[in-house]
Amino acid sequence: MSAYIPELYWDSTYAICLALMEQHPDLNPEDVGLLELAQLVEQLPGFQDDPAMVTERILLDIQTVWYEEATNL
């Protein structure tokens, strides 16, 4: 039985954050640049959105939530 993999889109900020924490537990969100973050998100299982649709604001939102979750803020 395979695990459920949710479909992820750029506006799925919290779900993306959780997937990043699961896929890359050793990464510190503060050390990830926006270009690298976009690449990491696009490589997540279940990512379905158009890579061309991403904006700096979306990436900053993802990085902020990831940081808050990773540091338990």
LOMARKE-763591 format. One record per atom (N, C-alpha, C, O, CB): residue number from 0; residue in three letters; atom name; y, z, x negated. Coordinates in pm, whole numbers, always signed. Atoms other than C-alpha are relative to their C-alpha. Glycine has a CB too. Layout:
BEGIN
<atom n="NUM" res="ala" atom="CA" north="Y" up="Z" east="X"/>
...
! end
This chain:
BEGIN
<atom n="0" res="met" atom="N" north="-119" up="+0" east="-85"/>
<atom n="0" res="met" atom="CA" north="+0" up="+0" east="+0"/>
<atom n="0" res="met" atom="C" north="+124" up="+0" east="-89"/>
<atom n="0" res="met" atom="O" north="+139" up="+87" east="-174"/>
<atom n="0" res="met" atom="CB" north="+0" up="+123" east="+96"/>
<atom n="1" res="ser" atom="N" north="-119" up="+8" east="+84"/>
<atom n="1" res="ser" atom="CA" north="+331" up="-104" east="-154"/>
<atom n="1" res="ser" atom="C" north="+114" up="+81" east="+62"/>
<atom n="1" res="ser" atom="O" north="+120" up="+100" east="+183"/>
<atom n="1" res="ser" atom="CB" north="+43" up="-147" east="-20"/>
<atom n="2" res="ala" atom="N" north="-115" up="-77" east="-46"/>
<atom n="2" res="ala" atom="CA" north="+649" up="+100" east="-133"/>
<atom n="2" res="ala" atom="C" north="+99" up="-93" east="+69"/>
<atom n="2" res="ala" atom="O" north="+109" up="-212" east="+36"/>
<atom n="2" res="ala" atom="CB" north="+68" up="+73" east="-118"/>
<atom n="3" res="tyr" atom="N" north="-103" up="+76" east="-71"/>
<atom n="3" res="tyr" atom="CA" north="+922" up="-14" east="+102"/>
<atom n="3" res="tyr" atom="C" north="+116" up="-24" east="-96"/>
<atom n="3" res="tyr" atom="O" north="+167" up="+70" east="-157"/>
<atom n="3" res="tyr" atom="CB" north="+48" up="+74" east="+128"/>
<atom n="4" res="ile" atom="N" north="-115" up="+35" east="+82"/>
<atom n="4" res="ile" atom="CA" north="+1194" up="-197" east="-89"/>
<atom n="4" res="ile" atom="C" north="+110" up="-49" east="+93"/>
<atom n="4" res="ile" atom="O" north="+96" up="-155" east="+155"/>
<atom n="4" res="ile" atom="CB" north="-36" up="-108" east="-109"/>
<atom n="5" res="pro" atom="N" north="-107" up="+42" east="-91"/>
<atom n="5" res="pro" atom="CA" north="+1520" up="-212" east="+105"/>
<atom n="5" res="pro" atom="C" north="+72" up="-124" east="-53"/>
<atom n="5" res="pro" atom="O" north="+79" up="-147" east="-173"/>
<atom n="5" res="pro" atom="CB" north="+101" up="+114" east="+20"/>
<atom n="6" res="glu" atom="N" north="-85" up="+112" east="+40"/>
<atom n="6" res="glu" atom="CA" north="+1729" up="-526" east="+105"/>
<atom n="6" res="glu" atom="C" north="+135" up="+57" east="-41"/>
<atom n="6" res="glu" atom="O" north="+194" up="+137" east="+32"/>
<atom n="6" res="glu" atom="CB" north="+16" up="-107" east="+115"/>
<atom n="7" res="leu" atom="N" north="-127" up="-51" east="+51"/>
<atom n="7" res="leu" atom="CA" north="+2038" up="-459" east="-103"/>
<atom n="7" res="leu" atom="C" north="+105" up="-110" east="-1"/>
<atom n="7" res="leu" atom="O" north="+78" up="-224" east="-38"/>
<atom n="7" res="leu" atom="CB" north="-18" up="+58" east="-141"/>
<atom n="8" res="tyr" atom="N" north="-115" up="+90" east="+1"/>
<atom n="8" res="tyr" atom="CA" north="+2377" up="-622" east="-63"/>
<atom n="8" res="tyr" atom="C" north="+114" up="+72" east="-70"/>
<atom n="8" res="tyr" atom="O" north="+111" up="+193" east="-87"/>
<atom n="8" res="tyr" atom="CB" north="+40" up="-43" east="+146"/>
<atom n="9" res="trp" atom="N" north="-110" up="-61" east="+74"/>
<atom n="9" res="trp" atom="CA" north="+2703" up="-565" east="-248"/>
<atom n="9" res="trp" atom="C" north="+62" up="+118" east="+72"/>
<atom n="9" res="trp" atom="O" north="+109" up="+211" east="+7"/>
<atom n="9" res="trp" atom="CB" north="+106" up="-104" east="-28"/>
<atom n="10" res="asp" atom="N" north="-61" up="-112" east="-72"/>
<atom n="10" res="asp" atom="CA" north="+2828" up="-336" east="+29"/>
<atom n="10" res="asp" atom="C" north="-96" up="+116" east="+25"/>
<atom n="10" res="asp" atom="O" north="-60" up="+211" east="+94"/>
<atom n="10" res="asp" atom="CB" north="+55" up="-49" east="+132"/>
<atom n="11" res="ser" atom="N" north="+98" up="-109" east="-12"/>
<atom n="11" res="ser" atom="CA" north="+2513" up="-119" east="+11"/>
<atom n="11" res="ser" atom="C" north="+19" up="+99" east="-115"/>
<atom n="11" res="ser" atom="O" north="-75" up="+128" east="-190"/>
<atom n="11" res="ser" atom="CB" north="-147" up="-56" east="+0"/>
<atom n="12" res="thr" atom="N" north="-38" up="-79" east="+117"/>
<atom n="12" res="thr" atom="CA" north="+2691" up="+109" east="-235"/>
<atom n="12" res="thr" atom="C" north="-96" up="+114" east="-29"/>
<atom n="12" res="thr" atom="O" north="-146" up="+126" east="-141"/>
<atom n="12" res="thr" atom="CB" north="+139" up="+55" east="+17"/>
<atom n="13" res="tyr" atom="N" north="+84" up="-118" east="+23"/>
<atom n="13" res="tyr" atom="CA" north="+2484" up="+425" east="-187"/>
<atom n="13" res="tyr" atom="C" north="-144" up="-40" east="-31"/>
<atom n="13" res="tyr" atom="O" north="-207" up="+17" east="-120"/>
<atom n="13" res="tyr" atom="CB" north="+3" up="+94" east="+122"/>
<atom n="14" res="ala" atom="N" north="+137" up="+46" east="+25"/>
<atom n="14" res="ala" atom="CA" north="+2149" up="+242" east="-171"/>
<atom n="14" res="ala" atom="C" north="-12" up="-61" east="-140"/>
<atom n="14" res="ala" atom="O" north="-112" up="-41" east="-208"/>
<atom n="14" res="ala" atom="CB" north="-42" up="-103" east="+107"/>
<atom n="15" res="ile" atom="N" north="-1" up="+58" east="+135"/>
<atom n="15" res="ile" atom="CA" north="+2239" up="+49" east="-488"/>
<atom n="15" res="ile" atom="C" north="+2" up="+113" east="-102"/>
<atom n="15" res="ile" atom="O" north="-70" up="+108" east="-202"/>
<atom n="15" res="ile" atom="CB" north="+122" up="-94" east="-20"/>
<atom n="16" res="cys" atom="N" north="-9" up="-115" east="+91"/>
<atom n="16" res="cys" atom="CA" north="+2333" up="+376" east="-657"/>
<atom n="16" res="cys" atom="C" north="-136" up="+66" east="-17"/>
<atom n="16" res="cys" atom="O" north="-178" up="+94" east="-129"/>
<atom n="16" res="cys" atom="CB" north="+103" up="+102" east="+52"/>
<atom n="17" res="leu" atom="N" north="+133" up="-62" east="+7"/>
<atom n="17" res="leu" atom="CA" north="+1995" up="+530" east="-571"/>
<atom n="17" res="leu" atom="C" north="-99" up="-88" east="-74"/>
<atom n="17" res="leu" atom="O" north="-180" up="-39" east="-153"/>
<atom n="17" res="leu" atom="CB" north="-52" up="+31" east="+142"/>
<atom n="18" res="ala" atom="N" north="+91" up="+93" east="+67"/>
<atom n="18" res="ala" atom="CA" north="+1810" up="+219" east="-687"/>
<atom n="18" res="ala" atom="C" north="+29" up="-4" east="-150"/>
<atom n="18" res="ala" atom="O" north="-64" up="-10" east="-231"/>
<atom n="18" res="ala" atom="CB" north="+14" up="-142" east="+60"/>
<atom n="19" res="leu" atom="N" north="-35" up="-2" east="+142"/>
<atom n="19" res="leu" atom="CA" north="+2001" up="+221" east="-1018"/>
<atom n="19" res="leu" atom="C" north="-52" up="+127" east="-67"/>
<atom n="19" res="leu" atom="O" north="-103" up="+122" east="-179"/>
<atom n="19" res="leu" atom="CB" north="+153" up="-11" east="-18"/>
<atom n="20" res="met" atom="N" north="+48" up="-126" east="+55"/>
<atom n="20" res="met" atom="CA" north="+1914" up="+587" east="-1073"/>
<atom n="20" res="met" atom="C" north="-152" up="-2" east="-17"/>
<atom n="20" res="met" atom="O" north="-205" up="+54" east="-112"/>
<atom n="20" res="met" atom="CB" north="+42" up="+117" east="+90"/>
<atom n="21" res="glu" atom="N" north="+145" up="+10" east="+7"/>
<atom n="21" res="glu" atom="CA" north="+1548" up="+511" east="-1003"/>
<atom n="21" res="glu" atom="C" north="-45" up="-97" east="-109"/>
<atom n="21" res="glu" atom="O" north="-137" up="-68" east="-185"/>
<atom n="21" res="glu" atom="CB" north="-57" up="-42" east="+135"/>
<atom n="22" res="gln" atom="N" north="+39" up="+105" east="+95"/>
<atom n="22" res="gln" atom="CA" north="+1529" up="+194" east="-1214"/>
<atom n="22" res="gln" atom="C" north="+46" up="+29" east="-143"/>
<atom n="22" res="gln" atom="O" north="-19" up="-14" east="-238"/>
<atom n="22" res="gln" atom="CB" north="+56" up="-133" east="+45"/>
<atom n="23" res="his" atom="N" north="-60" up="-23" east="+133"/>
<atom n="23" res="his" atom="CA" north="+1745" up="+318" east="-1503"/>
<atom n="23" res="his" atom="C" north="+38" up="+148" east="-16"/>
<atom n="23" res="his" atom="O" north="+155" up="+181" east="-31"/>
<atom n="23" res="his" atom="CB" north="+126" up="-90" east="-19"/>
<atom n="24" res="pro" atom="N" north="-31" up="-144" east="+4"/>
<atom n="24" res="pro" atom="CA" north="+1714" up="+698" east="-1521"/>
<atom n="24" res="pro" atom="C" north="+68" up="+46" east="-129"/>
<atom n="24" res="pro" atom="O" north="+132" up="+150" east="-130"/>
<atom n="24" res="pro" atom="CB" north="-127" up="+79" east="+19"/>
<atom n="25" res="asp" atom="N" north="-59" up="-40" east="+128"/>
<atom n="25" res="asp" atom="CA" north="+1827" up="+708" east="-1885"/>
<atom n="25" res="asp" atom="C" north="+141" up="-52" east="-21"/>
<atom n="25" res="asp" atom="O" north="+206" up="-17" east="-119"/>
<atom n="25" res="asp" atom="CB" north="-87" up="-47" east="-112"/>
<atom n="26" res="leu" atom="N" north="-135" up="+55" east="+15"/>
<atom n="26" res="leu" atom="CA" north="+2152" up="+518" east="-1830"/>
<atom n="26" res="leu" atom="C" north="+104" up="+97" east="+53"/>
<atom n="26" res="leu" atom="O" north="+87" up="+158" east="+158"/>
<atom n="26" res="leu" atom="CB" north="+12" up="-135" east="+73"/>
<atom n="27" res="asn" atom="N" north="-115" up="-78" east="-44"/>
<atom n="27" res="asn" atom="CA" north="+2479" up="+706" east="-1808"/>
<atom n="27" res="asn" atom="C" north="+100" up="-98" east="+62"/>
<atom n="27" res="asn" atom="O" north="+144" up="-191" east="-6"/>
<atom n="27" res="asn" atom="CB" north="+65" up="+83" east="-119"/>
<atom n="28" res="pro" atom="N" north="-92" up="+95" east="-65"/>
<atom n="28" res="pro" atom="CA" north="+2706" up="+532" east="-1554"/>
<atom n="28" res="pro" atom="C" north="+133" up="-17" east="-74"/>
<atom n="28" res="pro" atom="O" north="+195" up="-122" east="-65"/>
<atom n="28" res="pro" atom="CB" north="+27" up="+46" east="+142"/>
<atom n="29" res="glu" atom="N" north="-126" up="+9" east="+75"/>
<atom n="29" res="glu" atom="CA" north="+3007" up="+609" east="-1775"/>
<atom n="29" res="glu" atom="C" north="-10" up="-98" east="-118"/>
<atom n="29" res="glu" atom="O" north="+91" up="-148" east="-166"/>
<atom n="29" res="glu" atom="CB" north="+40" up="+139" east="-51"/>
<atom n="30" res="asp" atom="N" north="+21" up="+87" east="+115"/>
<atom n="30" res="asp" atom="CA" north="+2853" up="+398" east="-2054"/>
<atom n="30" res="asp" atom="C" north="-26" up="-145" east="+38"/>
<atom n="30" res="asp" atom="O" north="-45" up="-230" east="-49"/>
<atom n="30" res="asp" atom="CB" north="-115" up="+50" east="-82"/>
<atom n="31" res="val" atom="N" north="+33" up="+134" east="-49"/>
<atom n="31" res="val" atom="CA" north="+2792" up="+90" east="-1837"/>
<atom n="31" res="val" atom="C" north="+129" up="-72" east="+38"/>
<atom n="31" res="val" atom="O" north="+205" up="-25" east="+123"/>
<atom n="31" res="val" atom="CB" north="-97" up="+6" east="+122"/>
<atom n="32" res="gly" atom="N" north="-117" up="+81" east="-34"/>
<atom n="32" res="gly" atom="CA" north="+3062" up="-177" east="-1829"/>
<atom n="32" res="gly" atom="C" north="-23" up="-75" east="+131"/>
<atom n="32" res="gly" atom="O" north="-135" up="-83" east="+180"/>
<atom n="32" res="gly" atom="CB" north="+30" up="-99" east="-112"/>
<atom n="33" res="leu" atom="N" north="+10" up="+66" east="-131"/>
<atom n="33" res="leu" atom="CA" north="+3135" up="-371" east="-1512"/>
<atom n="33" res="leu" atom="C" north="-87" up="-125" east="-4"/>
<atom n="33" res="leu" atom="O" north="-163" up="-150" east="+90"/>
<atom n="33" res="leu" atom="CB" north="+138" up="-37" east="+51"/>
<atom n="34" res="leu" atom="N" north="+84" up="+119" east="+11"/>
<atom n="34" res="leu" atom="CA" north="+2972" up="-693" east="-1633"/>
<atom n="34" res="leu" atom="C" north="-148" up="+39" east="-6"/>
<atom n="34" res="leu" atom="O" north="-232" up="-20" east="+61"/>
<atom n="34" res="leu" atom="CB" north="+38" up="-83" east="-125"/>
<atom n="35" res="glu" atom="N" north="+138" up="-48" east="+9"/>
<atom n="35" res="glu" atom="CA" north="+2656" up="-505" east="-1730"/>
<atom n="35" res="glu" atom="C" north="-45" up="+58" east="+134"/>
<atom n="35" res="glu" atom="O" north="-159" up="+37" east="+175"/>
<atom n="35" res="glu" atom="CB" north="-14" up="+106" east="-112"/>
<atom n="36" res="leu" atom="N" north="+34" up="-58" east="-130"/>
<atom n="36" res="leu" atom="CA" north="+2665" up="-316" east="-1398"/>
<atom n="36" res="leu" atom="C" north="-35" up="-110" east="+99"/>
<atom n="36" res="leu" atom="O" north="-133" up="-98" east="+173"/>
<atom n="36" res="leu" atom="CB" north="+117" up="+85" east="+54"/>
<atom n="37" res="ala" atom="N" north="+30" up="+112" east="-91"/>
<atom n="37" res="ala" atom="CA" north="+2678" up="-645" east="-1205"/>
<atom n="37" res="ala" atom="C" north="-138" up="-57" east="-30"/>
<atom n="37" res="ala" atom="O" north="-214" up="-87" east="+62"/>
<atom n="37" res="ala" atom="CB" north="+108" up="-110" east="-13"/>
<atom n="38" res="gln" atom="N" north="+132" up="+52" east="+38"/>
<atom n="38" res="gln" atom="CA" north="+2376" up="-769" east="-1401"/>
<atom n="38" res="gln" atom="C" north="-112" up="+95" east="+41"/>
<atom n="38" res="gln" atom="O" north="-216" up="+50" east="+89"/>
<atom n="38" res="gln" atom="CB" north="-5" up="-25" east="-151"/>
<atom n="39" res="leu" atom="N" north="+101" up="-98" east="-38"/>
<atom n="39" res="leu" atom="CA" north="+2184" up="-446" east="-1340"/>
<atom n="39" res="leu" atom="C" north="-25" up="-4" east="+151"/>
<atom n="39" res="leu" atom="O" north="-140" up="+1" east="+196"/>
<atom n="39" res="leu" atom="CB" north="+43" up="+142" east="-42"/>
<atom n="40" res="val" atom="N" north="+13" up="+4" east="-147"/>
<atom n="40" res="val" atom="CA" north="+2253" up="-463" east="-965"/>
<atom n="40" res="val" atom="C" north="-75" up="-127" east="+42"/>
<atom n="40" res="val" atom="O" north="-164" up="-121" east="+126"/>
<atom n="40" res="val" atom="CB" north="+139" up="+6" east="+68"/>
<atom n="41" res="glu" atom="N" north="+64" up="+127" east="-38"/>
<atom n="41" res="glu" atom="CA" north="+2151" up="-830" east="-943"/>
<atom n="41" res="glu" atom="C" north="-149" up="-1" east="-35"/>
<atom n="41" res="glu" atom="O" north="-225" up="-76" east="+26"/>
<atom n="41" res="glu" atom="CB" north="+71" up="-117" east="-70"/>
<atom n="42" res="gln" atom="N" north="+142" up="-6" east="+40"/>
<atom n="42" res="gln" atom="CA" north="+1818" up="-743" east="-1113"/>
<atom n="42" res="gln" atom="C" north="-79" up="+102" east="+80"/>
<atom n="42" res="gln" atom="O" north="-201" up="+111" east="+64"/>
<atom n="42" res="gln" atom="CB" north="-10" up="+32" east="-147"/>
<atom n="43" res="leu" atom="N" north="+71" up="-102" east="-77"/>
<atom n="43" res="leu" atom="CA" north="+1733" up="-463" east="-870"/>
<atom n="43" res="leu" atom="C" north="-98" up="-64" east="+98"/>
<atom n="43" res="leu" atom="O" north="-67" up="-167" east="+158"/>
<atom n="43" res="leu" atom="CB" north="+99" up="+90" east="+76"/>
<atom n="44" res="pro" atom="N" north="+92" up="+50" east="-103"/>
<atom n="44" res="pro" atom="CA" north="+1425" up="-516" east="-653"/>
<atom n="44" res="pro" atom="C" north="+68" up="+7" east="+137"/>
<atom n="44" res="pro" atom="O" north="+128" up="+109" east="+172"/>
<atom n="44" res="pro" atom="CB" north="-133" up="+83" east="-1"/>
<atom n="45" res="gly" atom="N" north="-57" up="+2" east="-134"/>
<atom n="45" res="gly" atom="CA" north="+1541" up="-616" east="-308"/>
<atom n="45" res="gly" atom="C" north="+143" up="-48" east="+7"/>
<atom n="45" res="gly" atom="O" north="+198" up="-60" east="+116"/>
<atom n="45" res="gly" atom="CB" north="-8" up="+135" east="+59"/>
<atom n="46" res="phe" atom="N" north="-138" up="+48" east="-5"/>
<atom n="46" res="phe" atom="CA" north="+1886" up="-740" east="-411"/>
<atom n="46" res="phe" atom="C" north="+2" up="-141" east="+58"/>
<atom n="46" res="phe" atom="O" north="-66" up="-231" east="+8"/>
<atom n="46" res="phe" atom="CB" north="+66" up="+2" east="-140"/>
<atom n="47" res="gln" atom="N" north="+2" up="+126" east="-76"/>
<atom n="47" res="gln" atom="CA" north="+1965" up="-1025" east="-171"/>
<atom n="47" res="gln" atom="C" north="+134" up="-73" east="+2"/>
<atom n="47" res="gln" atom="O" north="+141" up="-187" east="+50"/>
<atom n="47" res="gln" atom="CB" north="-42" up="+27" east="+141"/>
<atom n="48" res="asp" atom="N" north="-134" up="+56" east="-20"/>
<atom n="48" res="asp" atom="CA" north="+2338" up="-1092" east="-199"/>
<atom n="48" res="asp" atom="C" north="+32" up="-109" east="-102"/>
<atom n="48" res="asp" atom="O" north="-40" up="-128" east="-200"/>
<atom n="48" res="asp" atom="CB" north="+105" up="+110" east="-7"/>
<atom n="49" res="asp" atom="N" north="-48" up="+106" east="+88"/>
<atom n="49" res="asp" atom="CA" north="+2526" up="-1376" east="-364"/>
<atom n="49" res="asp" atom="C" north="+74" up="+62" east="-118"/>
<atom n="49" res="asp" atom="O" north="+175" up="+130" east="-98"/>
<atom n="49" res="asp" atom="CB" north="+93" up="-99" east="+78"/>
<atom n="50" res="pro" atom="N" north="-67" up="-58" east="+116"/>
<atom n="50" res="pro" atom="CA" north="+2620" up="-1277" east="-721"/>
<atom n="50" res="pro" atom="C" north="+148" up="-38" east="-10"/>
<atom n="50" res="pro" atom="O" north="+228" up="+37" east="-66"/>
<atom n="50" res="pro" atom="CB" north="-70" up="-43" east="-127"/>
<atom n="51" res="ala" atom="N" north="-139" up="+46" east="+7"/>
<atom n="51" res="ala" atom="CA" north="+2944" up="-1475" east="-684"/>
<atom n="51" res="ala" atom="C" north="+92" up="+80" east="+92"/>
<atom n="51" res="ala" atom="O" north="+214" up="+70" east="+81"/>
<atom n="51" res="ala" atom="CB" north="+8" up="-147" east="+35"/>
<atom n="52" res="met" atom="N" north="-79" up="-74" east="-98"/>
<atom n="52" res="met" atom="CA" north="+3059" up="-1243" east="-403"/>
<atom n="52" res="met" atom="C" north="+54" up="+133" east="-54"/>
<atom n="52" res="met" atom="O" north="+136" up="+196" east="+12"/>
<atom n="52" res="met" atom="CB" north="-82" up="+25" east="+122"/>
<atom n="53" res="val" atom="N" north="-39" up="-131" east="+51"/>
<atom n="53" res="val" atom="CA" north="+3106" up="-937" east="-623"/>
<atom n="53" res="val" atom="C" north="+145" up="-1" east="-47"/>
<atom n="53" res="val" atom="O" north="+196" up="-100" east="-98"/>
<atom n="53" res="val" atom="CB" north="-92" up="+42" east="-115"/>
<atom n="54" res="thr" atom="N" north="-137" up="-19" east="+47"/>
<atom n="54" res="thr" atom="CA" north="+3453" up="-804" east="-697"/>
<atom n="54" res="thr" atom="C" north="+4" up="+123" east="-90"/>
<atom n="54" res="thr" atom="O" north="-88" up="+205" east="-90"/>
<atom n="54" res="thr" atom="CB" north="+100" up="+14" east="+120"/>
<atom n="55" res="glu" atom="N" north="-18" up="-119" east="+85"/>
<atom n="55" res="glu" atom="CA" north="+3583" up="-550" east="-947"/>
<atom n="55" res="glu" atom="C" north="+0" up="+126" east="+84"/>
<atom n="55" res="glu" atom="O" north="-56" up="+228" east="+44"/>
<atom n="55" res="glu" atom="CB" north="+131" up="-11" east="-81"/>
<atom n="56" res="arg" atom="N" north="-7" up="-116" east="-89"/>
<atom n="56" res="arg" atom="CA" north="+3652" up="-313" east="-656"/>
<atom n="56" res="arg" atom="C" north="-140" up="+45" east="+42"/>
<atom n="56" res="arg" atom="O" north="-169" up="+165" east="+42"/>
<atom n="56" res="arg" atom="CB" north="+84" up="-33" east="+125"/>
<atom n="57" res="ile" atom="N" north="+138" up="-33" east="-39"/>
<atom n="57" res="ile" atom="CA" north="+3288" up="-329" east="-540"/>
<atom n="57" res="ile" atom="C" north="-71" up="+68" east="-116"/>
<atom n="57" res="ile" atom="O" north="-137" up="+170" east="-98"/>
<atom n="57" res="ile" atom="CB" north="-77" up="-127" east="+45"/>
<atom n="58" res="leu" atom="N" north="+67" up="-57" east="+117"/>
<atom n="58" res="leu" atom="CA" north="+3162" up="-261" east="-892"/>
<atom n="58" res="leu" atom="C" north="+53" up="+139" east="-33"/>
<atom n="58" res="leu" atom="O" north="-24" up="+228" east="-68"/>
<atom n="58" res="leu" atom="CB" north="+15" up="-92" east="-120"/>
<atom n="59" res="leu" atom="N" north="-58" up="-133" east="+24"/>
<atom n="59" res="leu" atom="CA" north="+3403" up="+30" east="-938"/>
<atom n="59" res="leu" atom="C" north="-50" up="+101" east="+103"/>
<atom n="59" res="leu" atom="O" north="-75" up="+216" east="+68"/>
<atom n="59" res="leu" atom="CB" north="+153" up="-7" east="+1"/>
<atom n="60" res="asp" atom="N" north="+52" up="-89" east="-104"/>
<atom n="60" res="asp" atom="CA" north="+3288" up="+178" east="-606"/>
<atom n="60" res="asp" atom="C" north="-144" up="+40" east="-32"/>
<atom n="60" res="asp" atom="O" north="-180" up="+157" east="-21"/>
<atom n="60" res="asp" atom="CB" north="+8" up="-67" east="+138"/>
<atom n="61" res="ile" atom="N" north="+140" up="-28" east="+35"/>
<atom n="61" res="ile" atom="CA" north="+2922" up="+149" east="-711"/>
<atom n="61" res="ile" atom="C" north="-5" up="+96" east="-118"/>
<atom n="61" res="ile" atom="O" north="-80" up="+193" east="-117"/>
<atom n="61" res="ile" atom="CB" north="-76" up="-132" east="-33"/>
<atom n="62" res="gln" atom="N" north="+1" up="-84" east="+121"/>
<atom n="62" res="gln" atom="CA" north="+2996" up="+300" east="-1052"/>
<atom n="62" res="gln" atom="C" north="+46" up="+143" east="+33"/>
<atom n="62" res="gln" atom="O" north="-9" up="+239" east="-21"/>
<atom n="62" res="gln" atom="CB" north="+91" up="-62" east="-109"/>
<atom n="63" res="thr" atom="N" north="-50" up="-133" east="-38"/>
<atom n="63" res="thr" atom="CA" north="+3190" up="+590" east="-895"/>
<atom n="63" res="thr" atom="C" north="-107" up="+79" east="+73"/>
<atom n="63" res="thr" atom="O" north="-130" up="+195" east="+41"/>
<atom n="63" res="thr" atom="CB" north="+125" up="-13" east="+88"/>
<atom n="64" res="val" atom="N" north="+105" up="-70" east="-75"/>
<atom n="64" res="val" atom="CA" north="+2914" up="+678" east="-649"/>
<atom n="64" res="val" atom="C" north="-117" up="+33" east="-92"/>
<atom n="64" res="val" atom="O" north="-173" up="+142" east="-83"/>
<atom n="64" res="val" atom="CB" north="-48" up="-86" east="+120"/>
<atom n="65" res="trp" atom="N" north="+109" up="-24" east="+95"/>
<atom n="65" res="trp" atom="CA" north="+2650" up="+642" east="-923"/>
<atom n="65" res="trp" atom="C" north="+35" up="+118" east="-88"/>
<atom n="65" res="trp" atom="O" north="-50" up="+205" east="-110"/>
<atom n="65" res="trp" atom="CB" north="-26" up="-126" east="-86"/>
<atom n="66" res="tyr" atom="N" north="-43" up="-112" east="+85"/>
<atom n="66" res="tyr" atom="CA" north="+2849" up="+877" east="-1148"/>
<atom n="66" res="tyr" atom="C" north="-6" up="+132" east="+77"/>
<atom n="66" res="tyr" atom="O" north="-56" up="+232" east="+27"/>
<atom n="66" res="tyr" atom="CB" north="+143" up="-25" east="-53"/>
<atom n="67" res="glu" atom="N" north="+0" up="-122" east="-81"/>
<atom n="67" res="glu" atom="CA" north="+2896" up="+1130" east="-867"/>
<atom n="67" res="glu" atom="C" north="-142" up="+49" east="+28"/>
<atom n="67" res="glu" atom="O" north="-169" up="+169" east="+21"/>
<atom n="67" res="glu" atom="CB" north="+73" up="-24" east="+132"/>
<atom n="68" res="glu" atom="N" north="+139" up="-38" east="-26"/>
<atom n="68" res="glu" atom="CA" north="+2525" up="+1126" east="-782"/>
<atom n="68" res="glu" atom="C" north="-70" up="+47" east="-128"/>
<atom n="68" res="glu" atom="O" north="-145" up="+145" east="-127"/>
<atom n="68" res="glu" atom="CB" north="-77" up="-118" east="+61"/>
<atom n="69" res="ala" atom="N" north="+66" up="-33" east="+126"/>
<atom n="69" res="ala" atom="CA" north="+2414" up="+1136" east="-1146"/>
<atom n="69" res="ala" atom="C" north="+46" up="+134" east="-56"/>
<atom n="69" res="ala" atom="O" north="-30" up="+202" east="-126"/>
<atom n="69" res="ala" atom="CB" north="+25" up="-109" east="-103"/>
<atom n="70" res="thr" atom="N" north="-54" up="-126" east="+51"/>
<atom n="70" res="thr" atom="CA" north="+2638" up="+1434" east="-1221"/>
<atom n="70" res="thr" atom="C" north="+6" up="+108" east="+108"/>
<atom n="70" res="thr" atom="O" north="+59" up="+216" east="+85"/>
<atom n="70" res="thr" atom="CB" north="+139" up="-22" east="-58"/>
<atom n="71" res="asn" atom="N" north="+6" up="-94" east="-111"/>
<atom n="71" res="asn" atom="CA" north="+2584" up="+1606" east="-885"/>
<atom n="71" res="asn" atom="C" north="+138" up="+53" east="+40"/>
<atom n="71" res="asn" atom="O" north="+154" up="+172" east="+66"/>
<atom n="71" res="asn" atom="CB" north="-89" up="+116" east="-36"/>
<atom n="72" res="leu" atom="N" north="-134" up="-41" east="-43"/>
<atom n="72" res="leu" atom="CA" north="+2954" up="+1611" east="-796"/>
<atom n="72" res="leu" atom="C" north="+5" up="+15" east="+150"/>
<atom n="72" res="leu" atom="O" north="+110" up="+50" east="+204"/>
<atom n="72" res="leu" atom="CB" north="+105" up="-101" east="-47"/>
! end
